[in-house]
Amino acid sequence: MNLAIGDLIDAVYIVAVLVFILGLKAMSGPETARRGIVYAGIAMLIAVVITYFSPGLSNFLWIILGTLLGAGVGYWWARVVKMTAMPQMVAIFNGMGGGSAAAIAAIELLSALGNHVSAGLSLAGAVIGTISISGSVIAFMKLQDLINPRARAIPGRLVIGIAILVLAGVFAAFTVVTGRMIWLAPFYAALAVYGILLTMAIGGADMPVVISLFNAFTGIAVGLDGFALVNGPLGDAGYAMVIAGVLVGSAGSLLTYLMAKAMNRSIYNVMFSAFGSKEEVGGPIKGSLKPMEATDVAALMAYANQVIIAPGYGMAVAQAQQKVKELSDLLESKGVPVKFAIHPVAGRMPGHMNVLLAEAGISYEKLFDRDEINNEFANTDVVFVIGANDVVNPAAHRQGSPLYGMPILDVENAKNVIVNKRGQGKGFAGVENDLFYRDNTHMYYGDAQAAVGKLVTALKSMG
């Protein structure tokens, strides 16, 4: 009987995995991403429900209570979270996955001390999962502005980090040798401290890469736990965890690589260089900042052959998406074509800016990534940079700059560049923006929502 149930459970897990894969495929494009999320949710629901029928499963009351509590909190949070806060929600939920993997690893480690392979896999899952949860919590706090988002580098942090990992290894050895659970507490504490130390030294600009990497860590930890579970009474669930962990780990690893590549930096540089902890020191940039008023900006746009809008996260923070949509519609009603230039890391996560603009009703057909639109800037009368900084900084073309080599939107090639900023501060990288001092650049200061609102009013008054 158990064999028949096991076969049925395995078959259902395979179905769930196939639906997961379909969901990942659909998430590769902005127009199908919503469908992909639905597919993934259905696959997870299938996997959770079928696990209840696993032979040897007990404590159903606690499991059901945990499931209902988690589902309720997740549903509520997803309903109330603002789109601008989506990255930090992803960070904390990912951290919960890592914490769950670490907790499962602790149980498996103590029950598999006689099996060196299972114990080793559980130990590896514990290490990766614990670093993931503690690092994800710090990432969440930085993105939520609960702590300063800038990189905070502790002198000698690499040596301290290695020492902490060695200490964790000693506690792990004591656990395996003595079989006593008491050594797990300092083991997990040391790993948590390492995750905090690691993430504190990473600046807010690099948080998208960090979140993606910790997401990959969580997947790997879940996969390792699954391997350890395969030989236990819940072996079927172990297979499901292996497959799900591999999918999450591989997808997260690929995304991490692509984001690091988009910034022309190695993953090692992102994680260990404390990029942005010190502001760039150098001589003054030639040129001057040239402020411009709303009426003059509106006039430039109204008579342009084309307007390209380059949004950044500052636009999202000001919640100016709807006003930007209104500006775009008004310009097009006057016969001025409008396009949007989207840098891969313009938001807090890849695709984040696309979703923010789509939520405001801006068609995906008007959104162009860097490679698609960079050649158009030279033939464009007006580029409107709103809330973006590092991703449009020509310093990326200058040897010696911390941004050197980072692929950017070449907005400086346009005939006129209008930059909307609240003030004269630098970007996350702490690098002065050469663009602001160019002869063809004018600064349009003010909160993005109010500033774009003034442009809309000025355009309407022009008839």
C-alpha positions in Angstrom: 0.0 0.0 0.0 2.8 2.4 0.9 4.5 1.6 -2.3 1.4 2.6 -4.3 1.0 5.8 -2.3 4.7 6.6 -2.8 4.4 6.1 -6.6 1.4 8.4 -6.7 3.2 11.0 -4.6 6.3 10.8 -6.9 4.0 11.3 -10.0 2.4 14.3 -8.5 5.7 15.8 -7.6 6.8 15.4 -11.2 3.7 17.2 -12.4 4.5 20.0 -9.9 8.1 20.3 -11.2 6.8 20.5 -14.8 4.5 23.4 -13.8 7.4 25.1 -12.0 9.4 24.9 -15.2 6.6 26.4 -17.2 6.3 29.2 -14.6 10.0 30.0 -14.9 9.8 30.0 -18.6 6.8 32.4 -18.5 8.7 34.7 -16.1 11.4 35.4 -18.7 9.2 38.0 -20.4 7.4 40.9 -18.9 4.2 40.3 -20.7 4.0 36.7 -19.5 5.5 37.2 -16.0 2.2 37.4 -14.3 1.2 34.0 -15.8 4.5 32.5 -14.7 3.9 33.6 -11.1 0.5 32.0 -11.1 1.9 28.8 -12.5 4.6 28.7 -9.8 2.0 29.3 -7.1 -0.1 26.4 -8.4 3.0 24.2 -8.5 3.8 25.0 -4.9 0.3 24.4 -3.8 0.4 21.0 -5.5 3.7 20.1 -3.8 2.5 21.2 -0.3 -0.8 19.3 -0.5 0.6 16.0 -1.7 3.3 16.1 1.0 0.5 15.7 3.6 0.0 12.1 2.2 3.6 11.1 2.7 3.9 7.8 4.7 5.4 8.4 8.1 4.2 12.0 8.4 2.9 13.0 11.8 2.1 16.1 13.9 -0.6 17.1 11.4 -2.1 19.7 13.7 1.2 21.6 14.0 1.9 21.3 10.3 -1.6 22.6 9.4 -1.4 25.5 11.8 2.0 26.4 10.4 0.8 26.2 6.8 -2.3 28.3 7.5 -0.3 30.9 9.4 2.4 31.2 6.7 -0.2 31.3 3.9 -2.2 34.0 5.8 0.8 36.2 6.5 2.1 35.8 3.0 -1.2 36.6 1.4 -1.7 39.7 3.6 1.8 41.0 3.0 1.6 40.5 -0.8 -1.7 42.4 -0.8 -0.6 45.4 1.2 3.0 45.8 0.0 3.7 48.7 -2.4 5.4 47.9 -5.7 8.3 50.0 -4.7 8.8 47.8 -1.7 8.7 44.6 -3.6 12.5 44.0 -3.5 12.7 44.0 0.2 9.7 41.7 0.5 11.5 39.3 -1.8 14.6 39.6 0.3 12.9 38.8 3.6 10.8 36.0 2.1 14.0 34.5 0.6 15.6 34.8 4.0 12.7 32.8 5.5 13.4 30.1 2.9 17.0 30.0 4.0 16.1 29.9 7.6 13.7 27.0 7.0 16.5 25.1 5.2 18.8 25.7 8.1 16.2 24.4 10.6 15.6 21.3 8.6 19.4 20.8 8.3 19.7 20.9 12.1 17.2 18.1 12.6 18.7 16.0 9.9 22.2 16.6 11.2 21.4 15.2 14.6 19.5 12.2 13.2 22.1 11.4 10.6 25.3 11.5 12.6 26.0 7.9 11.9 25.7 8.5 8.1 28.6 10.6 7.1 27.1 11.5 3.7 23.8 12.7 5.1 25.5 14.5 7.9 27.8 16.3 5.5 24.9 17.3 3.3 22.9 18.5 6.3 26.0 20.5 7.5 26.4 22.2 4.1 22.7 23.0 4.0 22.9 24.5 7.5 25.9 26.7 6.6 24.4 28.1 3.4 20.8 28.5 4.8 22.0 30.4 7.9 24.2 32.8 5.9 21.2 33.3 3.6 18.7 34.2 6.4 21.0 36.6 8.3 22.3 38.2 5.1 18.7 38.6 3.8 17.6 40.3 7.0 20.3 42.9 6.6 19.4 43.3 2.9 15.8 43.9 3.9 16.8 46.4 6.5 19.0 48.4 4.1 16.3 48.4 1.3 13.7 49.5 3.9 16.0 52.2 5.1 15.9 50.8 8.7 19.7 51.0 8.6 22.0 53.1 6.4 22.1 51.5 2.9 25.7 52.5 2.3 28.4 49.9 2.5 29.9 49.7 6.0 33.3 48.0 5.8 34.9 46.9 9.0 38.7 47.0 8.9 40.1 43.5 8.5 36.7 42.1 7.7 38.0 39.4 5.4 40.3 38.0 8.1 37.5 38.3 10.7 35.1 36.5 8.3 37.5 33.6 7.8 38.1 33.3 11.5 34.3 33.2 12.1 33.9 30.5 9.5 36.7 28.5 11.1 35.1 28.8 14.5 31.8 27.6 13.0 33.7 24.6 11.6 35.0 23.8 15.1 31.5 23.9 16.6 30.2 21.7 13.7 33.0 19.2 14.4 32.1 19.1 18.1 28.4 18.4 17.1 29.4 15.5 14.9 31.9 14.0 17.3 29.9 14.4 20.5 26.4 14.1 19.0 25.2 16.8 21.4 22.8 19.4 20.2 24.3 22.1 22.5 27.1 22.7 20.0 24.6 23.7 17.3 23.7 27.0 19.0 27.2 28.6 18.7 27.6 27.0 15.3 24.5 28.7 13.9 25.3 31.9 15.8 28.7 32.1 14.2 27.3 31.6 10.7 24.6 34.3 11.4 27.3 36.7 12.4 29.2 36.0 9.2 26.1 36.6 7.1 25.6 40.0 8.8 29.3 41.0 8.5 29.2 40.0 4.8 26.1 42.0 3.9 26.8 45.1 6.0 29.9 45.7 3.8 27.7 45.7 0.6 26.0 49.0 -0.5 22.4 49.5 -1.5 23.3 49.8 -5.2 24.5 46.1 -5.1 21.5 44.8 -3.1 19.8 43.4 -6.3 22.8 41.1 -6.8 23.0 40.2 -3.1 19.3 39.3 -3.0 19.6 37.1 -6.1 22.7 35.4 -4.7 21.0 34.7 -1.4 18.1 33.3 -3.4 20.5 31.0 -5.1 22.0 30.1 -1.7 18.5 29.2 -0.4 17.8 27.0 -3.4 21.2 25.2 -2.9 20.5 24.7 0.8 17.0 23.3 0.1 18.5 20.9 -2.5 21.2 19.7 0.0 18.6 19.1 2.6 16.6 17.2 0.1 19.5 14.9 -0.6 19.8 14.3 3.2 16.1 13.5 3.4 16.1 11.0 0.6 17.4 8.2 2.9 14.9 9.1 5.6 11.2 8.2 6.2 10.2 11.2 4.1 12.2 10.3 1.1 9.6 11.4 -1.4 9.6 14.9 0.0 13.4 14.8 -0.2 13.2 14.2 -4.0 10.8 17.2 -4.3 13.2 19.4 -2.3 16.1 18.4 -4.5 14.3 19.3 -7.7 12.9 22.5 -6.3 16.3 23.5 -4.8 18.1 22.8 -8.1 15.6 25.0 -10.0 15.8 27.9 -7.6 19.6 27.6 -7.2 20.3 27.5 -10.9 17.9 30.3 -11.7 19.2 32.5 -8.9 22.9 31.8 -9.9 22.2 32.7 -13.5 20.4 35.9 -12.5 23.2 36.9 -10.2 25.7 36.4 -13.0 23.7 38.5 -15.5 23.2 41.4 -13.0 26.9 41.4 -12.1 27.7 41.4 -15.9 25.3 44.3 -16.4 27.4 46.3 -14.0 30.7 45.0 -15.5 31.8 43.7 -12.1 32.6 40.2 -10.8 30.4 38.6 -8.1 33.5 38.6 -5.9 33.9 42.4 -6.4 30.2 42.9 -5.5 30.4 40.7 -2.3 33.8 41.6 -0.9 35.0 45.0 -2.3 32.8 47.2 -0.1 31.9 49.2 -3.2 30.5 52.6 -2.4 31.8 52.6 1.2 34.0 55.6 0.3 33.1 58.4 -2.0 35.2 59.1 -5.0 38.1 61.5 -4.4 39.2 63.6 -7.3 39.4 67.0 -8.8 36.4 69.1 -9.8 34.5 68.3 -13.0 34.7 70.8 -15.7 31.5 72.7 -16.4 28.7 73.9 -14.2 25.2 72.9 -13.1 22.5 74.7 -15.2 19.1 74.7 -13.6 16.0 75.0 -15.9 12.4 75.8 -15.0 9.3 73.7 -15.9 8.0 76.0 -18.6 11.3 75.8 -20.5 11.5 72.0 -20.1 8.0 71.7 -21.4 8.7 73.9 -24.4 11.7 71.7 -25.3 9.7 68.6 -25.1 6.7 70.0 -27.0 8.8 70.7 -30.1 11.1 67.7 -29.9 11.3 65.1 -32.7 11.3 62.5 -29.9 11.5 62.3 -26.1 13.2 59.4 -24.4 12.5 59.0 -20.7 15.2 57.3 -18.6 13.6 56.4 -15.2 15.5 55.4 -12.1 14.6 54.3 -8.6 14.2 57.9 -7.5 11.1 58.0 -9.7 9.6 55.0 -7.9 10.4 56.3 -4.4 8.5 59.5 -5.3 5.7 57.4 -6.7 5.7 59.5 -9.9 4.8 56.6 -12.3 1.3 57.9 -12.9 2.4 61.4 -13.5 5.1 60.1 -16.0 2.3 58.2 -17.8 0.3 61.4 -18.0 3.3 63.3 -19.3 3.9 60.6 -21.9 0.2 60.6 -23.1 0.2 64.4 -23.3 3.3 64.5 -25.4 2.1 61.9 -27.8 -1.2 63.7 -28.1 0.9 66.6 -29.4 2.6 64.4 -31.9 5.8 63.8 -30.0 6.9 60.1 -29.9 7.9 58.9 -26.4 10.0 55.9 -25.5 11.4 54.6 -22.2 15.0 53.6 -21.8 15.3 50.9 -19.1 18.7 50.0 -17.7 18.9 46.4 -16.3 19.6 47.7 -12.7 17.5 50.9 -12.9 15.2 49.5 -10.2 16.1 47.5 -7.2 15.7 44.2 -9.1 15.8 43.2 -12.8 12.4 43.8 -14.3 11.3 45.9 -11.3 11.2 49.2 -13.4 9.2 47.5 -16.2 6.6 46.3 -13.7 6.4 49.7 -12.0 5.8 51.4 -15.4 3.4 48.7 -16.6 1.4 49.1 -13.3 0.9 52.8 -14.3 -0.5 51.7 -17.6 2.5 52.3 -19.8 2.7 49.7 -22.6 5.5 47.2 -22.7 6.0 48.2 -26.3 7.4 51.5 -25.3 10.0 50.0 -22.9 13.4 49.4 -24.4 16.5 48.0 -22.8 19.9 49.5 -23.0 21.1 47.6 -26.0 17.9 48.4 -28.0 17.9 52.1 -27.4 21.5 53.3 -26.9 21.9 54.1 -30.7 18.9 56.3 -30.7 20.1 58.9 -28.2 22.3 60.7 -30.7 19.2 61.4 -32.9 16.9 62.4 -30.1 16.1 66.0 -29.2 15.3 65.5 -25.5 16.1 62.8 -23.0 14.4 63.2 -19.6 16.3 61.5 -16.8 14.1 61.1 -13.8 15.5 59.7 -10.6 18.4 57.9 -12.2 22.1 58.5 -11.4 24.8 55.9 -11.7 23.2 54.1 -14.7 23.5 57.3 -16.8 26.9 58.5 -15.5 29.5 58.9 -18.3 32.2 58.4 -15.7 31.7 54.7 -16.6 33.7 55.5 -19.7 36.6 57.1 -17.8 39.5 55.0 -16.7 40.2 55.3 -13.0 36.5 55.8 -12.0 34.9 53.2 -9.7 32.2 52.9 -12.4 34.7 52.3 -15.2 33.4 49.7 -17.6 29.8 49.6 -16.4 27.4 49.5 -19.3 25.3 52.6 -19.1 22.5 54.4 -21.0 24.4 56.8 -23.3 22.0 59.7 -22.7 24.8 62.2 -22.9 24.7 61.8 -26.7 21.3 63.4 -27.0 20.9 67.0 -28.2 19.3 68.0 -24.8 19.4 66.2 -21.5 17.0 67.2 -18.7 17.8 65.6 -15.3 15.2 65.7 -12.6 16.7 65.3 -9.1 15.6 66.4 -5.6 19.1 67.8 -4.9 22.7 67.6 -5.9 23.6 64.4 -4.1 25.6 61.6 -5.6 24.4 58.1 -6.6 24.6 54.9 -4.5 28.2 54.4 -5.8 29.3 57.8 -4.3 30.6 59.0 -7.7 30.0 62.5 -9.0 28.0 62.4 -12.2 29.8 63.9 -15.2 26.5 64.1 -17.0 25.2 66.9 -14.8 28.0 69.2 -16.0 27.7 68.6 -19.7 27.0 71.6 -22.0 23.8 69.9 -23.3 22.5 69.0 -19.8 20.1 71.0 -17.6 19.0 70.3 -14.1 15.3 70.3 -13.2 15.2 70.2 -9.4 12.3 69.0 -7.3 10.4 66.0 -6.1 9.7 63.8 -9.1 5.9 63.6 -8.7 5.5 67.4 -8.2 8.1 68.2 -10.9 6.4 66.1 -13.5 3.1 67.5 -12.5 4.4 71.0 -13.3 5.5 69.8 -16.7 2.1 68.4 -17.4 0.5 71.7 -16.4 2.9 73.7 -18.5 2.3 71.5 -21.6 -1.5 71.8 -21.2 -1.2 75.6 -21.0 0.6 75.6 -24.3 -2.6 74.4 -26.0 
